[in-house]
Amino acid sequence: MTSTLSVAQDATESINVSNVADTGKISTAVNLYVPPILIIAGVICNLLIIITTRTKYFRSLSTSVYLATGAVNDMLSLLLALVPHWLYVNFPATYVRTDSSHWMCKFFNFYGWGNTDLGIIITSAMTAERATAIVFPLKSASICTRKRAKIIVVLIIVIVIVKEFHFFISSDIVPETRTERLCDVFPQDESYRIFWLHAWPWIHLCYLSACFLLILASNSVIIRQVRRSPADRISGVQRWRHIAPMLIGESVLLILLTFPFTIHLSGLALALRYNPDFYKDSANTATEKLTFSVTFYMLYSNKCANFLMYCVTGSRFRQGLLFALSAFSCEKRASRQPIKSTIYSTSVTMSTITLKSYRTYV
């Protein structure tokens, strides 16, 4: 009987070891290959968004301020946050651990959380403004201005800075045994530990829930108002109708790709609260690494997928993009034209000089 139990235990342990190894292989592959694709594609796509918002199709719209700000924020986050993360999870020796490493992590935690929250609240503000413009079309020209949009963006940035400032208190580099992320929060005193484990998850969840509820409510108003209003009665409504599907698609994509990471972090905070030795279990560590990687890259894929969503759902965006690309192509051809003209005039001049010299000789 004892031998049978020992055999069963050995079999169970071997299965667990095998599962941990398989999970680790999947995590390694995901961490190695996914980030470079997201970085390259994201930088190109966000540059195209910025170029498109500067065309005549978006230049006069206050929405272009939010779109351009979101694209710049997404592009910088890919370069300043995802690149260091990719280097650490694949090449940990890249980072030299010193007594000053915590300053690096203070910035990465502050900026990493901040740029994500900034992108979400920018989308919320843009959606609310769009709903206001469609509900009050006669006042939209005075309410939804580019100047007011810039002021709102500045206020949003201040709110995000205040919300994320606490990461400068206890952020530090993770132990060498952890490879799923570079930095984490390690409370040094009891008051901050209570805040981090008990208050912060709820603060962040309430923040995201408020943003998502505002997005859903604004989109519901937009859909109802657009379906009820005549399509061509007011030019302002017609103009907003062209970009409404594009921005509704962005809102849906934001919720689908961002919310899983929030749920994962909240669940991890609860697990650490009731099990401080969570990371000492190899199975927990492997599962956490894979779950964190998948949800984390889902979050960053939103910074690349917006461009595709705009192209699919936004007729006005497609027109602006084609206009920008055609203008760039024309400028490129025009820059070559003077060179050709100079070569042609030079050849004609040389031919004339040669002919005159020949006549003089003859």
C-alpha positions as CSV (number, residue, x, y, z in Angstrom):
1,M,0.0,0.0,0.0
2,T,2.8,2.4,0.9
3,S,4.7,1.6,-2.3
4,T,1.5,2.3,-4.3
5,L,1.1,5.7,-2.6
6,S,4.8,6.6,-3.2
7,V,4.5,5.6,-6.9
8,A,1.3,7.8,-7.3
9,Q,3.1,10.7,-5.5
10,D,6.1,10.3,-7.8
11,A,3.9,10.3,-10.9
12,T,2.0,13.4,-9.7
13,E,5.3,15.2,-9.0
14,S,6.7,14.3,-12.4
15,I,3.5,15.5,-14.1
16,N,3.7,18.8,-12.2
17,V,7.4,19.2,-13.2
18,S,6.5,18.5,-16.8
19,N,3.7,21.0,-16.7
20,V,5.9,23.7,-15.2
21,A,8.5,23.0,-17.9
22,D,6.0,23.2,-20.6
23,T,4.5,26.4,-19.2
24,G,8.0,27.9,-19.0
25,K,8.8,27.1,-22.6
26,I,5.6,28.8,-23.8
27,S,6.4,31.8,-21.6
28,T,9.9,32.0,-23.0
29,A,8.7,31.9,-26.6
30,V,6.0,34.5,-26.0
31,N,8.4,36.8,-24.3
32,L,11.1,36.4,-27.0
33,Y,9.1,36.9,-30.2
34,V,5.9,38.9,-29.4
35,P,7.5,42.2,-28.1
36,P,9.7,42.9,-31.2
37,I,6.6,42.5,-33.4
38,L,4.6,44.8,-31.2
39,I,7.3,47.4,-31.0
40,I,8.0,47.6,-34.8
41,A,4.4,47.4,-35.8
42,G,3.3,49.8,-33.1
43,V,5.8,52.6,-33.9
44,I,5.0,52.5,-37.6
45,C,1.2,52.4,-37.0
46,N,1.3,55.3,-34.5
47,L,3.5,57.4,-36.8
48,L,0.8,56.9,-39.5
49,I,-1.9,58.0,-37.1
50,I,0.0,61.2,-36.2
51,I,0.5,62.0,-39.9
52,T,-3.1,61.3,-40.7
53,T,-4.4,63.6,-37.9
54,R,-2.4,66.5,-39.5
55,T,-4.2,66.3,-42.8
56,K,-7.2,68.5,-43.8
57,Y,-9.6,65.7,-42.9
58,F,-8.7,65.9,-39.2
59,R,-6.9,69.2,-38.7
60,S,-10.0,71.2,-37.8
61,L,-11.5,68.5,-35.5
62,S,-10.8,68.6,-31.8
63,T,-10.7,64.8,-32.0
64,S,-7.3,65.1,-33.7
65,V,-5.8,66.4,-30.5
66,Y,-6.9,63.3,-28.6
67,L,-5.9,60.9,-31.4
68,A,-2.4,62.5,-31.8
69,T,-1.8,62.6,-28.0
70,G,-2.8,58.9,-27.7
71,A,-0.6,57.9,-30.6
72,V,2.4,59.7,-29.2
73,N,1.7,58.2,-25.8
74,D,1.4,54.7,-27.3
75,M,4.6,55.1,-29.3
76,L,6.7,56.3,-26.4
77,S,5.4,53.5,-24.2
78,L,6.5,50.9,-26.7
79,L,10.0,52.4,-26.8
80,L,10.5,53.4,-23.2
81,A,8.6,50.7,-21.3
82,L,8.3,47.6,-23.6
83,V,11.9,47.6,-24.8
84,P,13.4,47.5,-21.3
85,H,10.9,44.8,-20.3
86,W,11.8,42.7,-23.3
87,L,15.5,43.0,-22.6
88,Y,15.1,41.9,-19.0
89,V,12.8,38.9,-19.5
90,N,15.1,37.5,-22.2
91,F,18.5,38.8,-21.3
92,P,18.6,39.5,-17.5
93,A,22.3,40.0,-17.5
94,T,21.7,43.3,-19.4
95,Y,20.9,45.0,-16.2
96,V,23.6,45.4,-13.6
97,R,22.1,45.3,-10.1
98,T,23.4,48.2,-8.0
99,D,22.3,50.3,-5.0
100,S,20.8,52.8,-7.4
101,S,18.6,50.2,-9.3
102,H,15.6,51.3,-7.4
103,W,15.6,54.7,-9.1
104,M,15.4,53.0,-12.4
105,C,12.4,51.0,-11.3
106,K,10.7,54.0,-9.7
107,F,10.6,55.6,-13.1
108,F,9.6,52.4,-15.0
109,N,6.7,51.7,-12.6
110,F,5.5,55.3,-12.6
111,Y,5.8,55.7,-16.4
112,G,4.5,52.1,-17.2
113,W,1.3,52.5,-15.1
114,G,1.0,56.1,-16.1
115,N,1.0,55.8,-19.8
116,T,-1.5,53.0,-19.7
117,D,-3.9,55.0,-17.5
118,L,-3.3,58.0,-19.7
119,G,-4.3,56.1,-22.8
120,I,-7.5,54.9,-21.2
121,I,-8.6,58.3,-19.8
122,I,-7.8,60.0,-23.2
123,T,-10.1,57.5,-24.9
124,S,-12.8,58.2,-22.3
125,A,-12.5,62.0,-22.7
126,M,-12.6,61.7,-26.5
127,T,-15.7,59.5,-26.4
128,A,-17.5,61.9,-24.0
129,E,-16.7,64.8,-26.2
130,R,-17.9,63.0,-29.3
131,A,-21.2,62.2,-27.5
132,T,-21.5,65.9,-26.6
133,A,-20.9,67.0,-30.1
134,I,-23.6,64.7,-31.5
135,V,-26.2,65.4,-28.9
136,F,-25.7,69.2,-29.2
137,P,-24.7,69.7,-32.9
138,L,-25.5,73.4,-33.0
139,K,-23.2,74.1,-30.1
140,S,-20.5,71.6,-31.0
141,A,-18.5,74.3,-32.8
142,S,-18.1,76.3,-29.7
143,I,-17.9,73.4,-27.2
144,C,-15.6,71.0,-29.0
145,T,-12.7,73.1,-29.9
146,R,-9.0,72.2,-30.3
147,K,-8.0,74.7,-27.6
148,R,-10.4,73.2,-25.1
149,A,-9.2,69.7,-26.1
150,K,-5.6,70.7,-25.4
151,I,-6.6,72.1,-21.9
152,I,-8.4,68.8,-21.1
153,V,-5.4,66.8,-22.2
154,V,-3.1,68.8,-19.8
155,L,-5.6,68.3,-16.9
156,I,-5.7,64.6,-17.7
157,I,-1.9,64.3,-17.5
158,V,-1.9,66.1,-14.1
159,I,-4.6,63.7,-12.8
160,V,-2.5,60.7,-14.0
161,I,0.7,62.1,-12.4
162,V,-1.1,62.5,-9.0
163,K,-2.6,59.0,-9.2
164,E,0.7,57.2,-10.0
165,F,3.1,59.3,-7.9
166,H,3.1,56.8,-5.1
167,F,5.3,54.4,-7.2
168,F,8.3,56.6,-6.4
169,I,8.0,55.4,-2.7
170,S,8.7,51.7,-2.8
171,S,9.5,50.5,-6.3
172,D,12.6,48.3,-6.8
173,I,14.1,45.7,-9.1
174,V,12.8,42.2,-8.5
175,P,14.9,39.4,-7.1
176,E,17.0,37.4,-9.6
177,T,14.7,34.4,-9.2
178,R,11.8,36.3,-10.8
179,T,11.9,36.8,-14.6
180,E,8.4,37.7,-15.5
181,R,9.0,41.5,-15.0
182,L,11.8,43.9,-14.2
183,C,10.3,46.0,-11.5
184,D,7.7,45.6,-8.7
185,V,6.6,47.3,-5.5
186,F,8.1,46.2,-2.2
187,P,6.5,48.2,0.7
188,Q,9.1,49.3,3.3
189,D,6.7,50.3,6.0
190,E,3.4,49.1,7.3
191,S,1.3,52.1,6.2
192,Y,2.4,51.8,2.6
193,R,2.0,48.0,2.7
194,I,-1.7,48.5,3.8
195,F,-2.2,51.0,1.1
196,W,-0.6,48.8,-1.6
197,L,-2.3,45.6,-0.7
198,H,-5.7,46.9,0.5
199,A,-6.4,50.3,-1.0
200,W,-4.5,50.6,-4.3
201,P,-6.2,47.6,-6.1
202,W,-9.6,49.2,-5.3
203,I,-8.5,52.7,-6.3
204,H,-7.2,51.4,-9.6
205,L,-10.2,49.2,-10.2
206,C,-12.6,52.1,-9.5
207,Y,-10.6,54.4,-11.8
208,L,-10.8,51.9,-14.7
209,S,-14.4,51.1,-14.0
210,A,-15.3,54.8,-14.1
211,C,-13.5,55.2,-17.4
212,F,-15.1,52.1,-19.0
213,L,-18.6,53.1,-17.8
214,L,-18.1,56.6,-19.3
215,I,-17.0,55.0,-22.6
216,L,-20.0,52.6,-22.6
217,A,-22.5,55.3,-21.7
218,S,-21.1,57.8,-24.3
219,N,-21.1,55.1,-27.0
220,S,-24.7,54.2,-26.2
221,V,-25.7,57.9,-26.5
222,I,-23.8,58.2,-29.8
223,I,-25.4,55.1,-31.3
224,R,-28.9,56.1,-30.3
225,Q,-28.5,59.7,-31.4
226,V,-26.9,58.8,-34.8
227,R,-29.7,56.3,-35.6
228,R,-32.4,58.8,-34.7
229,S,-31.0,61.9,-36.4
230,P,-31.2,62.5,-40.1
231,A,-27.9,61.8,-41.8
232,D,-27.5,65.0,-43.8
233,R,-29.6,67.6,-42.0
234,I,-26.7,69.3,-40.2
235,S,-23.2,69.3,-41.6
236,G,-21.7,69.1,-38.1
237,V,-23.6,65.9,-37.4
238,Q,-22.6,64.4,-40.7
239,R,-18.9,65.1,-40.0
240,W,-19.1,63.4,-36.6
241,R,-21.0,60.5,-38.1
242,H,-18.1,59.7,-40.3
243,I,-15.7,59.1,-37.4
244,A,-18.2,57.7,-34.9
245,P,-17.8,54.0,-36.0
246,M,-14.0,54.4,-35.9
247,L,-14.0,55.7,-32.3
248,I,-16.6,53.2,-31.1
249,G,-14.4,50.5,-32.4
250,E,-11.4,51.9,-30.5
251,S,-13.5,51.9,-27.3
252,V,-14.5,48.3,-27.7
253,L,-11.0,47.3,-28.5
254,L,-9.6,49.2,-25.5
255,I,-11.9,47.3,-23.1
256,L,-11.3,43.9,-24.6
257,L,-7.5,44.2,-24.6
258,T,-6.9,46.2,-21.4
259,F,-9.4,44.8,-18.8
260,P,-7.8,41.3,-18.6
261,F,-4.5,42.7,-17.4
262,T,-6.4,44.7,-14.7
263,I,-8.2,41.6,-13.5
264,H,-5.0,39.7,-13.4
265,L,-3.2,42.3,-11.3
266,S,-6.2,42.5,-8.9
267,G,-6.2,38.7,-8.5
268,L,-2.4,38.7,-8.0
269,A,-2.8,41.3,-5.2
270,L,-5.4,39.2,-3.5
271,A,-3.2,36.1,-3.8
272,L,-0.2,37.8,-2.3
273,R,-2.3,39.2,0.5
274,Y,-3.4,35.7,1.6
275,N,-0.3,33.8,0.6
276,P,2.9,35.8,1.1
277,D,4.9,32.8,-0.1
278,F,3.1,32.7,-3.4
279,Y,6.3,33.0,-5.5
280,K,8.1,30.2,-3.6
281,D,5.9,27.6,-5.4
282,S,7.4,26.8,-8.8
283,A,4.0,26.0,-10.3
284,N,2.6,29.3,-9.1
285,T,5.6,31.2,-10.5
286,A,5.4,29.5,-13.9
287,T,1.6,30.1,-14.2
288,E,2.0,33.7,-13.0
289,K,4.7,34.3,-15.6
290,L,2.7,33.0,-18.5
291,T,-0.5,34.7,-17.4
292,F,1.3,38.0,-16.8
293,S,3.0,37.8,-20.2
294,V,-0.2,37.1,-22.1
295,T,-2.3,39.8,-20.5
296,F,0.6,42.3,-20.5
297,Y,1.1,41.9,-24.3
298,M,-2.6,42.0,-24.8
299,L,-2.4,45.4,-23.1
300,Y,0.4,46.5,-25.4
301,S,-1.2,45.1,-28.6
302,N,-3.9,47.7,-28.1
303,K,-1.3,50.3,-28.8
304,C,-0.8,48.7,-32.2
305,A,-4.3,47.6,-33.1
306,N,-5.9,51.1,-33.0
307,F,-4.5,51.9,-36.4
308,L,-6.1,48.8,-37.9
309,M,-9.4,49.5,-36.2
310,Y,-9.3,53.1,-37.6
311,C,-8.6,51.8,-41.1
312,V,-11.4,49.2,-41.0
313,T,-14.2,51.3,-39.4
314,G,-13.3,54.9,-40.3
315,S,-14.0,56.1,-43.8
316,R,-12.7,59.6,-42.9
317,F,-9.5,58.1,-41.5
318,R,-8.9,56.1,-44.7
319,Q,-9.4,59.2,-46.8
320,G,-6.9,61.1,-44.6
321,L,-4.4,58.3,-44.7
322,L,-4.6,58.0,-48.5
323,F,-4.3,61.8,-48.8
324,A,-1.1,61.8,-46.6
325,L,0.5,58.9,-48.4
326,S,-0.3,60.5,-51.8
327,A,1.0,63.8,-50.7
328,F,4.3,62.2,-49.5
329,S,4.6,60.3,-52.9
330,C,4.0,63.6,-54.8
331,E,6.6,65.4,-52.7
332,K,9.1,62.6,-53.3
333,R,8.5,62.7,-57.1
334,A,8.8,66.5,-57.0
335,S,12.1,66.4,-55.2
336,R,13.5,64.2,-58.0
337,Q,12.1,66.4,-60.8
338,P,14.6,69.3,-60.4
339,I,17.5,66.8,-60.6
340,K,16.2,65.5,-63.9
341,S,15.6,69.0,-65.2
342,T,19.1,70.0,-64.2
343,I,20.6,67.0,-65.9
344,Y,18.6,67.6,-69.0
345,S,19.5,71.3,-69.2
346,T,23.2,70.5,-68.6
347,S,23.2,67.9,-71.4
348,V,21.5,70.4,-73.8
349,T,24.0,73.1,-72.9
350,M,26.9,70.7,-73.4
351,S,25.5,69.6,-76.8
352,T,25.1,73.3,-77.8
353,I,28.7,74.1,-76.8
354,T,30.0,71.0,-78.7
355,L,28.0,72.0,-81.9
356,K,29.4,75.6,-81.8
357,S,32.9,74.3,-81.3
358,Y,32.5,72.0,-84.2
359,R,31.2,74.8,-86.5
360,T,34.1,77.1,-85.4
361,Y,36.6,74.4,-86.2
362,V,35.1,73.7,-89.6
